């Protein structure tokens, strides 16, 4: 029986359109390991493995371990983390784009 973490990994992987092979490659893991996480109740994945899977799926780790965090919230948090590390010129361009969308 899959764990809650496994169910969330599978749902998000399918939403993103990734195959098991693609996610395994992106997360520096094996297809069989991802399959086991999704379909069985293996020992809990290490924080390092879960972090790589989360990054590959564009969410934060707390999405997998906290039932109150939605995929949308975790995706927004991941975006903000990336945004904080961007070049100031890129940040300004993003802000201008958002302002344009807001005017519509």
One Martini backbone bead per residue (centre of mass of N, CA, C, O) as a GRO file, in nm:
protein
  104
    1UNK     BB    1   0.096   0.037   0.023
    2UNK     BB    2   0.079   0.356  -0.014
    3UNK     BB    3   0.186   0.645   0.068
    4UNK     BB    4   0.134   0.974   0.092
    5UNK     BB    5   0.389   1.045  -0.056
    6UNK     BB    6   0.343   0.859  -0.300
    7UNK     BB    7   0.078   0.985  -0.395
    8UNK     BB    8   0.193   1.271  -0.443
    9UNK     BB    9   0.405   1.198  -0.647
   10UNK     BB   10   0.221   1.072  -0.860
   11UNK     BB   11   0.027   1.310  -0.906
   12UNK     BB   12   0.246   1.519  -0.984
   13UNK     BB   13   0.380   1.365  -1.211
   14UNK     BB   14   0.124   1.348  -1.390
   15UNK     BB   15   0.064   1.650  -1.406
   16UNK     BB   16   0.356   1.705  -1.544
   17UNK     BB   17   0.413   1.447  -1.748
   18UNK     BB   18   0.578   1.225  -1.609
   19UNK     BB   19   0.772   0.974  -1.601
   20UNK     BB   20   0.952   0.765  -1.422
   21UNK     BB   21   1.214   0.817  -1.577
   22UNK     BB   22   1.213   1.126  -1.570
   23UNK     BB   23   1.207   1.163  -1.265
   24UNK     BB   24   1.457   1.001  -1.200
   25UNK     BB   25   1.651   1.182  -1.354
   26UNK     BB   26   1.580   1.456  -1.212
   27UNK     BB   27   1.633   1.303  -0.910
   28UNK     BB   28   1.866   1.109  -0.902
   29UNK     BB   29   1.738   0.819  -0.971
   30UNK     BB   30   1.527   0.545  -0.978
   31UNK     BB   31   1.261   0.393  -1.108
   32UNK     BB   32   1.216   0.186  -0.878
   33UNK     BB   33   1.213   0.389  -0.644
   34UNK     BB   34   0.974   0.558  -0.735
   35UNK     BB   35   0.775   0.323  -0.749
   36UNK     BB   36   0.794   0.246  -0.452
   37UNK     BB   37   0.695   0.513  -0.337
   38UNK     BB   38   0.414   0.501  -0.492
   39UNK     BB   39   0.330   0.168  -0.418
   40UNK     BB   40   0.465   0.151  -0.141
   41UNK     BB   41   0.604   0.090   0.206
   42UNK     BB   42   0.872   0.212   0.245
   43UNK     BB   43   1.101   0.349   0.368
   44UNK     BB   44   1.180   0.642   0.436
   45UNK     BB   45   1.292   0.893   0.282
   46UNK     BB   46   1.529   1.087   0.242
   47UNK     BB   47   1.583   1.416   0.243
   48UNK     BB   48   1.752   1.420  -0.013
   49UNK     BB   49   1.555   1.269  -0.199
   50UNK     BB   50   1.305   1.447  -0.148
   51UNK     BB   51   1.436   1.710  -0.249
   52UNK     BB   52   1.482   1.615  -0.543
   53UNK     BB   53   1.188   1.555  -0.607
   54UNK     BB   54   1.073   1.831  -0.544
   55UNK     BB   55   1.243   1.990  -0.746
   56UNK     BB   56   1.149   1.831  -1.001
   57UNK     BB   57   0.832   1.920  -0.923
   58UNK     BB   58   0.823   2.224  -0.799
   59UNK     BB   59   0.854   2.181  -0.482
   60UNK     BB   60   0.828   2.142  -0.156
   61UNK     BB   61   0.872   1.924   0.103
   62UNK     BB   62   0.613   1.997   0.270
   63UNK     BB   63   0.408   1.866   0.079
   64UNK     BB   64   0.479   1.562   0.166
   65UNK     BB   65   0.456   1.611   0.506
   66UNK     BB   66   0.203   1.817   0.470
   67UNK     BB   67  -0.145   1.812   0.448
   68UNK     BB   68  -0.188   2.142   0.439
   69UNK     BB   69  -0.020   2.140   0.180
   70UNK     BB   70  -0.033   2.247  -0.128
   71UNK     BB   71   0.079   2.240  -0.443
   72UNK     BB   72   0.048   2.541  -0.493
   73UNK     BB   73   0.200   2.643  -0.244
   74UNK     BB   74   0.468   2.489  -0.305
   75UNK     BB   75   0.515   2.626  -0.579
   76UNK     BB   76   0.527   2.916  -0.476
   77UNK     BB   77   0.766   2.875  -0.284
   78UNK     BB   78   0.966   2.783  -0.501
   79UNK     BB   79   0.954   3.038  -0.669
   80UNK     BB   80   1.049   3.234  -0.448
   81UNK     BB   81   1.324   3.108  -0.408
   82UNK     BB   82   1.420   3.167  -0.693
   83UNK     BB   83   1.366   3.471  -0.698
   84UNK     BB   84   1.562   3.559  -0.467
   85UNK     BB   85   1.822   3.456  -0.663
   86UNK     BB   86   1.790   3.667  -0.861
   87UNK     BB   87   1.848   3.899  -1.065
   88UNK     BB   88   1.745   4.221  -1.049
   89UNK     BB   89   1.661   4.244  -1.351
   90UNK     BB   90   1.473   4.000  -1.353
   91UNK     BB   91   1.283   4.091  -1.133
   92UNK     BB   92   1.184   4.342  -1.280
   93UNK     BB   93   1.059   4.194  -1.520
   94UNK     BB   94   0.856   4.032  -1.357
   95UNK     BB   95   0.705   4.269  -1.233
   96UNK     BB   96   0.614   4.392  -1.503
   97UNK     BB   97   0.450   4.150  -1.598
   98UNK     BB   98   0.251   4.151  -1.362
   99UNK     BB   99   0.143   4.434  -1.410
  100UNK     BB  100   0.022   4.373  -1.688
  101UNK     BB  101  -0.178   4.153  -1.591
  102UNK     BB  102  -0.327   4.336  -1.379
  103UNK     BB  103  -0.458   4.537  -1.600
  104UNK     BB  104  -0.675   4.321  -1.724
   0.00000   0.00000   0.00000
